[in-house]
């Protein structure tokens, strides 16, 4: 199902949670709403669900305005961050709840409800646990029960609020992969909220980066990662070094190399070409050069974290207060050039430069 | 007891553990205090009740005025408790699940009966419905008797027992939040279905606990009921009032026999309460407070 969000705003007591958000979500898409806490991502998700009613704007499901429909009428599947399983009901009763509460005319028979619930439990790989109570399940199992319960009502869209938020790192990754497979199998339009960029980038077809109640950028994971549209997105995605610099006719110098200012957002008018600017350089966008070549900027190694395929190095450079974070291939580290307190040269290979307003 | 007297080496003692002597002193103080102020009076009630043998005891209970007092007490409780359950559920539902102005005022108002003297709780009804009140002519014209009759007793009892259910439910409902209800609504359940299948089961043991405390108080209430009762024997005397009358008439066996019934009811309540706390303590609001 297609979802259109048109100019939705939401005020909580005078504090704006959403300031005019518009977004189109295609049928069968898996979309991540990514942002820091307070960015309005959960409010947007709850507005789509009908758990929150926007102050203004419209929400359309397949072209039909659902803004005035209650959450129960919208036929959405919602999975809560805390799972919100009914603690006094067994897993089976939880999953069949949505079918049992239907009015008599549309309610399937008892046997059908049971069969459907068991089928869903198989789908979420919890077959055999239907007699358990939520308190007897692990976090990952509870989340899957919550998903099965949401799927039981044959929702038109699946909405997940921080679906893996309360799980430990290993279970998170497993469940993430499993959710992607489930989505590909069911083809259900799915929107999930997360503050974890890795989760959003790995799982979603499209990532919507939100900040202060507005959408900063919406695009495929590669688009938002490689071409951040705004300073916020540049800083939020990946591990970045931030440099204060100055624009001179649209060009800024970062670690001895010159970079052009980023393309302006088409809606914002001409970009400023002179004055203070801020540059973002990812940790893998800085090259370490050996002493013999004597290019780039001199730096001193302050710390080395030799774990994994890429080695993280912290460097001190004269004129910069913050240590500069760099990732180098393991081979470079093993060549023996990178040692604490040794001198090196560094050079930025890429940078995103944004004029600094205010 | 061995562990009580053994002195743990300094290195192994936890910071909040006291020495053996302090512990013995504390435990002894508590035990002596309990024996003096709780167990002894309770035992005395039964000793006095059976002073002239079981026959006299049963005779005192079978006396028509005593039976009438028991019936009245049960009637009052049967009316007052369900009404307070409905009120308590409605109030805690409103307070825990919705945001509105004057919420704190409502919470304070619910606690009001706890903080004022039971005599006042009775007197308000006398002032409202008594012969010098504004309502009095209308009540007389329609031949409605509130004071010195069952309605007055029920009103006074309700006023006094009003906070028990709400106080038990509000903290628990607040802690549980609204996500379970949201989940239920998102699955297509109606408001009533959500209340019946989700909200109520989530608080059921706290509700039972609240009802129990409310009932115990409704049966035992003396002060407020005394003001509105009029003490008409066999008509408007509840059990606690009947005990007082018998005692003032020097009918000690009668007074203590009736008192023993109240004491037994209290013990049964205590028993059920202990079982609830032991079995469902994690689902009770008071379990979280202690």
HADDOCK unambig.tbl for C-alpha pairs under 7 A between the chains (distance, minus, plus):
assign (segid A and resid 71 and name CA) (segid B and resid 185 and name CA) 6.55 0.50 0.50
assign (segid A and resid 71 and name CA) (segid B and resid 186 and name CA) 5.23 0.50 0.50
assign (segid A and resid 72 and name CA) (segid B and resid 185 and name CA) 5.43 0.50 0.50
assign (segid A and resid 72 and name CA) (segid B and resid 186 and name CA) 4.82 0.50 0.50
assign (segid A and resid 72 and name CA) (segid B and resid 187 and name CA) 6.15 0.50 0.50
assign (segid A and resid 72 and name CA) (segid B and resid 188 and name CA) 4.14 0.50 0.50
assign (segid A and resid 72 and name CA) (segid B and resid 189 and name CA) 6.82 0.50 0.50
assign (segid A and resid 73 and name CA) (segid B and resid 188 and name CA) 6.80 0.50 0.50
assign (segid A and resid 76 and name CA) (segid B and resid 186 and name CA) 6.88 0.50 0.50
assign (segid A and resid 78 and name CA) (segid B and resid 186 and name CA) 6.81 0.50 0.50
assign (segid A and resid 84 and name CA) (segid B and resid 179 and name CA) 5.88 0.50 0.50
assign (segid A and resid 84 and name CA) (segid B and resid 180 and name CA) 5.03 0.50 0.50
assign (segid A and resid 84 and name CA) (segid B and resid 183 and name CA) 6.53 0.50 0.50
assign (segid A and resid 85 and name CA) (segid B and resid 180 and name CA) 6.91 0.50 0.50
assign (segid A and resid 86 and name CA) (segid B and resid 180 and name CA) 6.71 0.50 0.50
assign (segid A and resid 86 and name CA) (segid B and resid 198 and name CA) 6.83 0.50 0.50
assign (segid A and resid 88 and name CA) (segid B and resid 201 and name CA) 6.90 0.50 0.50
assign (segid A and resid 98 and name CA) (segid B and resid 187 and name CA) 4.76 0.50 0.50
assign (segid A and resid 98 and name CA) (segid B and resid 188 and name CA) 6.18 0.50 0.50
assign (segid A and resid 98 and name CA) (segid B and resid 189 and name CA) 6.97 0.50 0.50
assign (segid A and resid 101 and name CA) (segid B and resid 189 and name CA) 5.46 0.50 0.50
assign (segid A and resid 150 and name CA) (segid B and resid 187 and name CA) 6.96 0.50 0.50
assign (segid A and resid 153 and name CA) (segid B and resid 187 and name CA) 6.75 0.50 0.50
